[in-house]
Amino acid sequence: MSYLGAIEAGGTKMICALGREDGSVLESVSIPTTEPARCMPQILEFFQGRGIDALGVGCFGLLDLDRNSQTYGCITTTPKLRWRNYPIMRCLQDALGVPVGIDTDVNAAALAEATWGCSRGLGCSIYITVGTGIGVGIIVDGKPHHGMIHPECGHIPVNRRSDDPMVRGVCPYHGSCLEGLACGPAIESRWGRSPAELADCEAVWALEAYYLGQALCSYIYTISPERIVLGGGVMNQQQLLPLIRAEVNRQLGGYIKGKGLNDLDSYIVSSSLGGRQGIMGCLRLAADALEEVQHGS
C-alpha cells in the first residue's frame, strides 16, 4: 500500500498529513497559514525524508486547474495577497520530487464524500461548505468538475429577503452574493455576534436557511445532483439543516419531483466523515496522481 502525503491548505491553517490510499490518516500537523516564505518551509520540513510516494493538495483559491496552462497549479486571485499567483504545486513538486495532485479544498472534500462517504456510488453529487466562506464541490462520474476554471457556486447571486437588516453583504467582490449574505462572517456582521453565540436566536437561522435554501434550489435546477452534502462550521448548528430542507421544499414550489426530492432527509444531508473529508480527499488526490504516473495517463 502506498505511503501518501496530504495538505489541506486553508485560509487560516494548513493541515499536513501522512496516510494511505484507503483514506486512513497516520499522522498530521497543523501549520498557520501565514505568508509563503514562512509557511512553505514548515510544510516541506514535515514531508521531507518521510518517503512519501505522492502528495495531494486541496487548496484555497482561486486556482488555475487547466493542465495546458503555464500557470497550472498556481493560486490566482485569492484575497490573501501574499499568496496571489503563487506556484504552490510546482514548489511542492520541485522540493519533494513526487507526483502532486491538486484541486480546490472543497473539491477535495466532495471527492472524499464520493469515495468513502454519503455520496459513494452516485453519479453526480455536490458538497457545500458553509464557514468563513462558502464553497461548492461538484462530482460528476467520480471526478471533480472543473470546466473553464472550477465552479464558484458560493458566489451566485441570491435575492435578498426584504427584512434582512444588513445593508450590504460581506463579499468584497459582489456584496449580496450567497457568500456575502450567508457565510459565517456575514452572520456576525449582521447580528453583532458569532454564529456560536446566536444558537438560540430563531430569526438568525430562519434567514440563513432562506439564503442557503435558495442556493440549493438553484443547484438542483442547474446541476441536478443526486445528493447534496452540507459541511463547514456554520452547519454545526443542528437546527439549521431541517430549516434548509423546509426552505428548499417551499422554494421549489412543487416544480421538480425527482426521486431524491421525495425524501429530503436523505437527499440533503450532513457531511459523513467526521470533519476529516478535506484531508481524506487530499489523500485521494495523491493516490490519483500516483496512478497517473504509474500508468502513463
C-alpha angles and dihedrals in degrees: 000000000000123000108229139188126215135190122192097194108198133172094256104025143016114222110203119191145172119218151128136274091258088069096255114146115216101178137357142179134190121226123186115248100241124145118317094252091062101030103046097056089055091050092049092047090058094054104033114104093010095109099234117175096209142352131227123201128195104188141185111247170068091285134186103235098167105119091204093056124102088226097049110152095021126130105237128179100007120154086233094091099198090056096051112124090000113158095222097161095049093046091053093045093049094047099043102030095219134113112276125204116197136186138143118295092245093048088054090053091047090050092052092051090049092048103041108358144064095308095055114136095015123123096217129020139150133216119204124194117199112191135093084349135002120249134172128205118198121203119197120179091345097309134094112257115235112165115169092349113330128301114275096196092156088074100054115130115257130188113255115235108243094237096049104131094207112094097202133011122247098246106112091208104045110008101202101040120122094270091045092056105030112030121105095263090050090056091049093046092050099045103025095237137078119266090251090058092050098056094120097044106104094191091059095056096039089058092044090051090049092059097040092045090052091052093048090053089054090051091048091051095046107029101024094207121194091223137011118211122195126201141148133094098292090057089063084086098098094202092060102072096060089047091052092050090051091050092049090051092048097044095046086059093204092295096126121042102178120161092256093053091060088077112029091177090069096031099054107040144161121258111276107205101078097250092306096101094102098054092038089054089053090055088053090051089052092049091050092049090051092048091051091055094044093049097036094237 
